[in-house]
């Protein structure tokens, strides 16, 4: 999908043709769309295809007065029972007159700009647009990390009374998400450090402050991801033992109940034998006496088990 946007005044318009100072957004582009952009703007084809490889690592390249900033952007993968936070490459290409973004899927970060909901956003200020993109991307990581923390706290409460593997699997998904996020954030940090050191991208006074904010947000996200990873790893080990202990408690209770039920069964089996002169066999109250004896014995056994904390 290919969309062309341009800011006129404070309004973002969608264009049919490419103009100077326009933003071209490519989402899972077809070969024909890639050929079109390559032919119209002379963009290196490798730059356009870099973000279409899910395994591509973040990097910063400059060739023929064109700049490629490849960063990882987060997204949520939802299934019936699970939520996994993953990352995708997001390509930002700067040409002499335009800015191009390339991604395999619709990005929530880019959606904010398409809806013109970012303050001071303008396609004319393409360098500031880059820093705003990077800033919103870092903020999205922080948001998802807070969501992961809330989800892990919820699962932790469920684990206290759980005897199933569902909660552990949820924690495993969260741990996997944190691995993806931590790896992506560290790669993005390398790119940000290069942007800070290299003067290829112009930095005005306000832009330098914004870039500093991006770096601070990214480092904060890295710290949060490391902390949550450590907590989650320890939590999984602890609650694997909790689930096993919960099962042992249930088995102990069932065993105690089985013992109590065996006592009346034992009495009834004795009096079910074809043997003469059984105690109380000729008494009109024999049944009630035997029943009472079995119940009293069961109560005594239950009291002993309760004292030994087997209930």
Phi and psi in degrees as a GROMACS rama.xvg file:
@    title "Ramachandran Plot"
@    xaxis  label "Phi"
@    yaxis  label "Psi"
@TYPE xy
-123.906  124.193  UNK-2
-127.107  142.959  UNK-3
-121.384  127.795  UNK-4
-125.707  151.444  UNK-5
-151.705  136.027  UNK-6
-87.9879  126.794  UNK-7
-126.252  113.043  UNK-8
70.1181  -123.992  UNK-9
-106.951  8.66819  UNK-10
-109.501  139.291  UNK-11
-98.573  121.582  UNK-12
-108.111  149.824  UNK-13
-95.2312  129.122  UNK-14
-106.285  159.073  UNK-15
-93.8848  -26.5283  UNK-16
-128.087  157.68  UNK-17
-76.5542  131.253  UNK-18
-126.054  166.683  UNK-19
-62.3923  145.299  UNK-20
65.7385  23.3204  UNK-21
-96.8572  155.804  UNK-22
-106.256  123.674  UNK-23
-105.618  120.823  UNK-24
-111.096  119.73  UNK-25
-110.696  123.168  UNK-26
-119.669  114.632  UNK-27
44.8473  60.0264  UNK-28
-68.2909  149.112  UNK-29
-79.1131  162.74  UNK-30
-56.7951  -34.7793  UNK-31
-65.6274  -40.0443  UNK-32
-67.4613  -37.9368  UNK-33
-64.9228  -43.3242  UNK-34
-60.3969  -39.6899  UNK-35
-63.2814  -47.7171  UNK-36
-66.4806  -40.1097  UNK-37
-61.4016  -41.8811  UNK-38
-73.2861  -39.1393  UNK-39
-74.0288  -40.8044  UNK-40
-113.173  -5.52674  UNK-41
67.5516  29.0871  UNK-42
-77.3309  138.32  UNK-43
-56.0462  129.107  UNK-44
-62.8587  -34.9826  UNK-45
-64.6187  -33.6283  UNK-46
-62.9111  -43.0953  UNK-47
-68.6312  -33.2286  UNK-48
-90.5049  -9.66257  UNK-49
-59.1097  -42.5775  UNK-50
-78.6952  -4.2215  UNK-51
-89.7682  -2.03249  UNK-52
-101.105  115.245  UNK-53
-61.5129  -25.7765  UNK-54
-92.773  2.35684  UNK-55
-67.6296  134.93  UNK-56
-88.7509  156.395  UNK-57
-65.5453  141.253  UNK-58
-162.142  170.767  UNK-59
-132.738  120.911  UNK-60
-131.465  147.821  UNK-61
-131.314  122.427  UNK-62
-147.237  132.53  UNK-63
50.2503  47.2295  UNK-64
61.534  20.6063  UNK-65
-117.763  141.244  UNK-66
-117.223  131.742  UNK-67
-114.508  121.437  UNK-68
-113.615  111.614  UNK-69
-110.39  114.631  UNK-70
-124.533  163.949  UNK-71
-96.1698  131.558  UNK-72
-115.69  141.761  UNK-73
-83.8504  152.868  UNK-74
-150.842  164.926  UNK-75
-107.32  127.375  UNK-76
-105.709  112.693  UNK-77
-107.625  134.602  UNK-78
-120.511  -170.861  UNK-79
-61.453  -42.9005  UNK-80
-114.764  -10.6755  UNK-81
-131.117  154.336  UNK-82
-127.302  122.448  UNK-83
-122.893  133.348  UNK-84
-95.8051  120.673  UNK-85
-125.265  178.71  UNK-86
-130.617  154.164  UNK-87
-134.535  149.134  UNK-88
-68.1212  138.953  UNK-89
-122.744  116.615  UNK-90
-95.0722  130.568  UNK-91
-119.381  115.91  UNK-92
-114.025  125.729  UNK-93
-106.529  121.031  UNK-94
-108.202  -175.685  UNK-95
-61.6362  -38.2795  UNK-96
-121.493  -6.07254  UNK-97
-138.957  166.199  UNK-98
-125.354  135.752  UNK-99
-123.777  134.574  UNK-100
-117.916  140.12  UNK-101
-133.396  130.883  UNK-102
-152.202  153.225  UNK-103
-75.2444  -27.2429  UNK-104
-133.011  162.896  UNK-105
-60.9384  126.931  UNK-106
-101.842  133.818  UNK-107
-62.5178  -33.1116  UNK-108
-62.6198  -46.9544  UNK-109
-70.3135  -31.04  UNK-110
-58.6115  -35.3974  UNK-111
-62.7725  -35.1995  UNK-112
-78.4048  -36.215  UNK-113
-62.9433  -32.9317  UNK-114
-85.9403  0.947675  UNK-115
56.4992  39.1441  UNK-116
-99.6523  5.52171  UNK-117
-97.2429  126.728  UNK-118
-65.0059  137.56  UNK-119
66.5506  20.0383  UNK-120
-80.3171  133.181  UNK-121
-151.808  135.159  UNK-122
-69.641  -17.1313  UNK-123
-70.8773  -32.5904  UNK-124
-94.5823  74.2091  UNK-125
-69.0756  -32.2467  UNK-126
-70.1807  -41.0468  UNK-127
-65.6621  -35.6483  UNK-128
-58.262  -41.5578  UNK-129
-60.541  -47.6319  UNK-130
-65.8799  -36.2872  UNK-131
-65.4796  -39.449  UNK-132
-60.7509  -47.2683  UNK-133
-64.6402  -36.3809  UNK-134
-67.7473  -46.4022  UNK-135
-64.2733  -33.5466  UNK-136
-65.2763  -44.6427  UNK-137
-64.003  -39.1124  UNK-138
-64.0828  -35.9896  UNK-139
-64.3754  -38.046  UNK-140
-61.3211  -45.2505  UNK-141
-62.0251  -39.6712  UNK-142
-62.5483  -46.0421  UNK-143
-67.1462  -34.2034  UNK-144
-65.1206  -38.7038  UNK-145
-66.4404  -37.2617  UNK-146
-64.3234  -40.9797  UNK-147
-62.2876  -40.5791  UNK-148
-63.2428  -43.3759  UNK-149
-65.4564  -40.2812  UNK-150
-65.1245  -40.2031  UNK-151
-66.3574  -35.8196  UNK-152
-65.9769  -39.7158  UNK-153
-64.7526  -45.3574  UNK-154
-63.9911  -35.5727  UNK-155
-60.1688  -41.7875  UNK-156
-64.6974  -37.7179  UNK-157
-69.2603  -31.1186  UNK-158
-68.9306  -24.3017  UNK-159
-60.2413  -29.1153  UNK-160
-119.336  13.3525  UNK-161
-90.5312  147.442  UNK-162
-127.804  13.3607  UNK-163
-115.499  170.609  UNK-164
-91.0615  -3.11246  UNK-165
-57.1189  -46.2959  UNK-166
-67.4037  -37.9057  UNK-167
-64.6131  -37.2723  UNK-168
-65.3247  -38.6103  UNK-169
-62.7416  -41.272  UNK-170
-64.8322  -36.4897  UNK-171
-63.6451  -40.4828  UNK-172
-62.6457  -41.1735  UNK-173
-66.6688  -38.9708  UNK-174
-64.8023  -40.1967  UNK-175
-62.8449  -41.174  UNK-176
-60.522  -41.338  UNK-177
-66.2897  -33.3311  UNK-178
-64.4495  -46.497  UNK-179
-59.3588  -46.7282  UNK-180
-66.3905  -44.3057  UNK-181
-62.0277  -44.4169  UNK-182
-61.2291  -44.01  UNK-183
-65.4268  -42.423  UNK-184
-63.9828  -39.7216  UNK-185
-66.5138  -38.7148  UNK-186
-66.3594  -41.4574  UNK-187
-62.3908  -35.593  UNK-188
-63.8996  -36.9276  UNK-189
-62.752  -42.4106  UNK-190
-63.6607  -44.1821  UNK-191
-62.2608  -39.0338  UNK-192
-63.9373  -37.6099  UNK-193
-66.6023  -42.6336  UNK-194
-60.6939  -38.3139  UNK-195
-66.685  -35.8346  UNK-196
-85.1831  -36.6099  UNK-197
-90.7816  137.553  UNK-198
-95.6737  23.7668  UNK-199
-67.7331  -41.1441  UNK-200
-91.0701  125.507  UNK-201
-65.3416  140.597  UNK-202
-127.03  111.134  UNK-203
-86.3062  173.93  UNK-204
-56.9682  -48.6244  UNK-205
-66.1653  -34.9549  UNK-206
-66.7704  -37.1319  UNK-207
-63.5808  -39.6343  UNK-208
-64.5585  -39.6923  UNK-209
-66.6841  -40.8924  UNK-210
-63.73  -40.1332  UNK-211
-60.9407  -40.1212  UNK-212
-63.1864  -39.8025  UNK-213
-61.0116  -45.9285  UNK-214
-64.2366  -41.5987  UNK-215
-62.6772  -45.3392  UNK-216
-62.253  -41.7111  UNK-217
-66.4642  -42.3857  UNK-218
-66.463  -38.0842  UNK-219
-62.3604  -40.834  UNK-220
-63.7815  -39.0434  UNK-221
-62.5745  -44.8097  UNK-222
-61.9915  -44.3426  UNK-223
-62.6378  -42.8052  UNK-224
-62.9809  -40.8993  UNK-225
-65.1593  -42.0169  UNK-226
-64.0164  -48.0675  UNK-227
-64.7214  -35.012  UNK-228
-63.935  -43.6606  UNK-229
-63.6886  -43.6838  UNK-230
-63.1869  -44.4163  UNK-231
-67.4561  -38.3203  UNK-232
-63.3383  -46.1439  UNK-233
-65.7908  -35.9832  UNK-234
-64.2017  -40.7751  UNK-235
-64.0471  -42.0608  UNK-236
-64.1613  -42.6478  UNK-237
-66.5502  -43.2961  UNK-238
-83.3499  -14.1567  UNK-239
-64.2268  -38.7574  UNK-240
-70.1441  -36.3058  UNK-241
-62.5882  -44.9032  UNK-242
-62.2477  -42.5403  UNK-243
-63.1032  -40.2876  UNK-244
-66.8433  -39.2242  UNK-245
-60.7112  -40.6996  UNK-246
-65.2934  -39.5747  UNK-247
-63.5849  -37.6313  UNK-248
-63.6288  -43.0603  UNK-249
-64.4919  -42.8173  UNK-250
-63.3219  -37.7688  UNK-251
-63.73  -42.1401  UNK-252
-64.5509  -45.3006  UNK-253
-63.5786  -36.7309  UNK-254
-65.0827  -42.0147  UNK-255
-63.0031  -42.2917  UNK-256
-63.3173  -39.4496  UNK-257
-62.295  -40.5421  UNK-258
-62.6029  -45.3269  UNK-259
-63.8162  -39.427  UNK-260
-71.2785  -23.4839  UNK-261
-72.683  -25.2035  UNK-262
-66.8244  -52.3406  UNK-263
-60.4538  -34.995  UNK-264
-62.6072  -40.5906  UNK-265
-63.3177  -44.3904  UNK-266
-62.626  -44.0448  UNK-267
-67.3025  -32.226  UNK-268
-69.4976  -35.3798  UNK-269
-60.5939  -46.7498  UNK-270
-82.5921  1.45024  UNK-271
-92.8942  -3.50129  UNK-272
-79.2009  145.148  UNK-273
-83.654  71.6291  UNK-274
-125.448  136.085  UNK-275
-76.8453  158.787  UNK-276
59.1741  38.073  UNK-277
-70.2133  142.899  UNK-278
-54.5273  136.651  UNK-279
65.0256  12.9561  UNK-280
-70.3815  -26.0903  UNK-281
-101.402  1.07182  UNK-282
-84.6064  136.619  UNK-283
-64.9059  -18.1232  UNK-284
-104.755  16.2104  UNK-285
-57.0355  -44.731  UNK-286
-59.9386  -45.8818  UNK-287
-70.3323  -33.4034  UNK-288
-65.4862  -46.8909  UNK-289
-64.5185  -41.9901  UNK-290
-61.6217  -42.4336  UNK-291
-64.0055  -41.3688  UNK-292
-61.2109  -42.2313  UNK-293
-67.2712  -39.0185  UNK-294
-69.2855  -40.4943  UNK-295
-63.0904  -44.7313  UNK-296
-61.127  -41.9181  UNK-297
-63.8433  -39.5142  UNK-298
-65.1491  -41.2588  UNK-299
-62.5167  -43.7948  UNK-300
-63.9321  -39.6239  UNK-301
-63.5778  -39.3848  UNK-302
-64.1471  -42.3922  UNK-303
-63.106  -44.0267  UNK-304
-63.8553  -38.4791  UNK-305
-66.9166  -38.439  UNK-306
-63.9918  -31.4758  UNK-307
-88.2999  10.7259  UNK-308
58.9925  40.9669  UNK-309
-99.7087  7.73436  UNK-310
